[in-house]
Amino acid sequence: MSIDEGHAIHYTAVERGTPVYSSDGVEVGKVGQVVDNYREHILDGFVIETKDGKTVFADAPEVARTAERAVTLNIEASAVPDLPPPDKGAPSFSPNHGGRVSRMFGGGWRKR
């Protein structure tokens, strides 16, 4: 089965509800939240709402690709239930679409 992921995009452009696939091509859930390391401007990971109703956290090293219509993990579907729950205390950030000047001066993110 071929997955129509669309073009590769930056992790900050991934929308809630985007399907998440395992390395073996199985849809394992949907993106619940993007967790960003604000200070270093790098991906911390994704909170995934699994098909069986669990909420798990895929750390950045477990993410192989972010695209327009899919996030692909580099772990198999059988490993997804073993992922840890998300840390309740971790802050999350979302893009602040305030414009180029705002982002240039570090105002490109806002805390949720």
C-alpha positions as CSV (number, residue, x, y, z in Angstrom):
1,M,0.0,0.0,0.0
2,S,1.3,3.4,-1.0
3,I,0.6,6.4,1.3
4,D,-0.1,9.7,-0.4
5,E,1.8,11.9,2.1
6,G,2.1,15.0,-0.1
7,H,5.2,17.2,0.0
8,A,7.5,17.3,3.0
9,I,6.8,20.2,5.4
10,H,8.3,21.7,8.5
11,Y,7.0,20.1,11.7
12,T,5.5,23.4,12.8
13,A,3.1,23.2,9.8
14,V,1.7,19.8,10.8
15,E,-1.9,20.2,11.7
16,R,-3.8,18.5,14.5
17,G,-5.7,15.4,13.1
18,T,-3.0,14.6,10.5
19,P,-2.7,10.8,10.1
20,V,0.3,9.1,11.7
21,Y,1.8,6.1,10.0
22,S,4.3,3.5,11.3
23,S,7.4,2.5,9.3
24,D,5.6,-0.5,8.0
25,G,2.8,1.6,6.5
26,V,0.1,1.1,9.1
27,E,-2.0,4.1,10.2
28,V,-1.5,4.1,13.9
29,G,-3.4,7.3,14.9
30,K,-3.7,11.0,14.4
31,V,-1.6,14.0,15.6
32,G,-3.0,15.4,18.8
33,Q,-0.3,18.0,19.4
34,V,3.1,19.1,18.2
35,V,5.6,19.5,21.1
36,D,8.4,22.0,20.3
37,N,11.6,22.7,22.2
38,Y,11.0,26.4,22.2
39,R,14.5,27.5,23.3
40,E,16.3,25.5,20.8
41,H,13.7,25.7,18.0
42,I,13.7,21.9,17.4
43,L,11.0,19.2,17.4
44,D,10.5,17.6,20.8
45,G,7.9,15.1,19.5
46,F,4.3,14.4,18.7
47,V,1.4,13.5,21.0
48,I,-0.5,10.9,19.1
49,E,-4.1,9.9,19.6
50,T,-4.0,6.1,18.7
51,K,-6.8,4.2,16.9
52,D,-7.6,2.4,20.2
53,G,-8.1,5.6,22.1
54,K,-4.8,5.9,23.9
55,T,-2.6,9.0,23.9
56,V,1.1,8.4,23.4
57,F,4.2,10.5,22.9
58,A,6.5,9.9,19.9
59,D,9.9,11.5,20.7
60,A,11.6,13.4,17.9
61,P,14.1,10.5,17.1
62,E,11.0,8.3,16.4
63,V,9.7,10.6,13.7
64,A,11.0,9.9,10.2
65,R,9.1,12.4,8.1
66,T,6.5,15.2,8.3
67,A,4.5,15.9,5.2
68,E,1.3,17.7,4.1
69,R,-1.0,14.7,4.7
70,A,1.0,12.4,7.0
71,V,3.5,12.0,9.7
72,T,5.6,8.9,9.4
73,L,7.4,7.2,12.3
74,N,10.5,5.1,12.0
75,I,9.1,2.5,14.3
76,E,6.7,-0.4,13.4
77,A,3.1,-0.4,14.4
78,S,3.7,-3.1,17.0
79,A,5.9,-0.7,18.9
80,V,3.4,2.2,19.1
81,P,1.5,0.8,22.1
82,D,4.8,0.8,24.0
83,L,5.3,4.5,23.6
84,P,5.0,6.5,26.8
85,P,2.1,8.8,27.7
86,P,2.8,12.5,27.1
87,D,4.3,14.5,29.9
88,K,1.5,16.6,31.4
89,G,3.8,19.3,32.5
90,A,5.5,20.0,29.1
91,P,4.5,23.3,27.6
92,S,3.5,23.3,24.0
93,F,3.8,26.1,21.4
94,S,2.0,26.9,18.2
95,P,3.0,29.2,15.4
96,N,2.2,32.9,15.9
97,H,1.5,34.0,12.4
98,G,2.4,37.6,13.2
99,G,4.5,38.1,10.1
100,R,8.1,37.9,9.0
101,V,9.3,40.8,11.2
102,S,7.7,39.2,14.3
103,R,9.4,35.9,13.6
104,M,12.8,37.6,12.9
105,F,12.8,39.1,16.4
106,G,11.9,35.8,18.1
107,G,8.1,36.3,18.2
108,G,7.3,33.4,15.9
109,W,5.8,31.2,18.6
110,R,3.2,31.6,21.3
111,K,2.7,29.5,24.4
112,R,-0.6,27.6,24.6
